[in-house]
Amino acid sequence: MFNFSPKEDKFYTKFSQQANNVVKGAKVLKEFLNEIDKATIYAQEIQNLEHEGDKIVHDIMKELNNSFVTPIDREDIYDITKRMDDIIDNIESILHRFIMFNISESSEESKIFADFLIKATEEIVALMGLLNGMNKNIKEISDRIIAVNRIENEADVFFREVVGKLFRNESLEALEVMKWKDVYQMFENAIDACEAVVNIIGGVVMKNA
């Protein structure tokens, strides 16, 4: 349907750059959970990735403003960009929750959430690599979208179980319960943002198939 020009390809390139930036953030977060005593170091790493993400967003918006023709709808380009930025913002917020709440030890549940997040962002990296020439990659794109939807569903079930256990744990002080509930909610938000990205792409493929 579309005659992609090199200028138009820049959007897909930037999407891939941002997706790789996001998966780096998810992996740095998991590393932090294994070395929580090095919070300052990991906070700086995440901040650097967040700044890189902001630069990519700026580049995409500039390209969008300067492009007369775009490979997909402008609104979809904006929404994909915004949602991917939401992921890295949530990752940064998760790490800073540990610092603000003075949490000195990570939980096994938080590491499981981080694994969900890594899997979802890795699927997004693969998905972004399929967009240029999407009409030839519809089946694989669909499989990647379904994979992220499945990860989000599993994470959602896990979230409900974990939070339920928190509130049933009579040995925990109320403040500790609220701290961890907030941390787990931020993980849930990050994974929800991953699903939002792939759902937008699913709509793009339907419109342009």
N, C-alpha and C positions, 0 to 999 in steps of 0.2 A: 504493500500500500504506500509505503514511504520510500522516497529516494534519499537515503541518508548521505549527508555531506560530511566532510571532515569537521566542519564547524559544529554540526549537530552531534557528532560523536563525542564531543567534549563533555556533554552532559553525562553520558554513560561512563566515561573515564572518571569524572568527578564522583559519581555515585559509587564506583568501585573503590576509589580512594577513601571515601568516607566510610564505606563498609569495612574496609581493612583497618581503618582507624578505630572503629567501634569494636571490632573483635580483639584488637590489641588492648583496648581498655578493659574488656571483660576478662582477658587473661591476666592483666596486671592486677585486677581486683582479686582474682583467685590466688595469685601469688601473695598478695597482701594478707589474705585470710590465713595463709600458712606462716606468715612472718609478721604478725600484728604488732610486734614491738618496734617495727621499722616503719611506723605509720607516716612519719614526716617524709621519708624517701619516696614511699609509694604515692603519697598525696601529691608530690611534685611531679611524678611521672604522669599521673592522671590529669593533673592540671595542664601539663604540656600537650597531652593528647586532646584535651578539651579546647585548648587554644588552636591546635592544628585543625580541629573540627570546625571551629568558628571561621577560620581562614577559608576552608573549603566551602562553607555555606556562603561566605562573601563572594567567592569566585563564581559559584553557581548563580547567585542572584545577579551579579554583574553580567554574566554571560546571557542570562535570561532577558535582562533589560536591553541588551545589545543585539539580540537575535530577532529577526523578522519572522523566521520559520523555525519551529522547534519540532523534534522528532515525535514527541507526545504532547498532550495538552499542557499548557503553562501551569494550570492549577495543579495538575498531577506532579509536575516537576517540583513545584513549591511544596506540596504536601509530603512527598517522599523526602525532600531535603529537611523539612521541619521535623518529621518523625525520626529520622536517623539522628538528628541533633538531639532530640529528646532522649535517645538511648544513652549517649555519652554523658549527657547532663545528669541522668539518673544514676549512672555508674559513679560519677563524681560525688553525688549526694549520698550514695550508700557509704562510700569510704568516709566521708565527713561525718556521717552519723556515728560511726565508731569513735571518732575523735571527740566530737561534741559530747557524746554520752559517756565518755571515759570508759569505754569497753576495752578491757585488757586481754580478753581471750575470745577467739571466735568460736562459734558453735558448729557442730557437724551439719546442722540444718542450713546454715548460711553457706557452707561449702557446696552443699547439694544445689542450692539456688544458683550459686555461681556457675556450676556445671550446666544447669539448664540454660543459663544466659550465654555461656560459651557456645553451646550447641546451636542455639537460635541464631546467634550472630555469624557463626560459620556458614549456616544455611543462607543467610543474607548475602554473604560474600559470594557464594556460588551463584546465587540468583542474579546478582548485579552483573555477573559475567555473561549472563544469557540474554540480557535485554537488547543488545545490538544485534538485530536479526531475530527478534522475538518470535516472528511467525514460523521460523524453522525450529524453534525450541519450546513450543507450547507445552508439550508433554512433560519435559524436564522442569520447566517453570512451574507447572501445576504440581508436580511431585514435591518441589522445594517448598511451595506455599503450604501444601498439606503437612509437610514435615514440621514447619514452624507452628502451624495451628495445633498439631499434636503435642509439641513441646509445651506450648502455652497452656493447653488443657491439663497436661500432667502437672505442670507447675502450679496451676490454679487449685487442683485437688490437693497437692502437697501443702500449699499455703493454708488451706482451710484446716487440714489435719494438724499442722504445726501450731497454728494460732489457737486451735481448740485445746491442744495439750498445754500450751502456755497458761491459759486461763484455768485449767484444771489442776495445775501444779501448785499445791498449797504451800510448798516449801519456798516458793519464790516470792520475794517482796513485790508489792504492786508496782513500784517504780521500775523494777527489772522487767516485769511483764510488759509494761508500756514501752520501754526502750526496745526490746526485741520485736514486739509487734510492729513498731515503726520501721525498724530495719528490714523486716521481712516484707512489709508493705512496699518499701522502695524497690526491693528485688522484683516484686510482682509488677510494679509500675514499669520497670525496665523491660521485662519480658513482654508485657502488654504492648509496649512501644514497638518491639520487634514484630509482633503480630500485626500491628497497625501498618507497618511498612509493607509487609508482604500482601496484606489485603488490598492496599492501594494499587500495588503492582498487578494483582489479580484483576482488578477493575480495568486497568490500562490494557492488559492483554485482551480482555473481552471486547473492549471498544475498538481495538486496532486489528483484531484477527480477521 
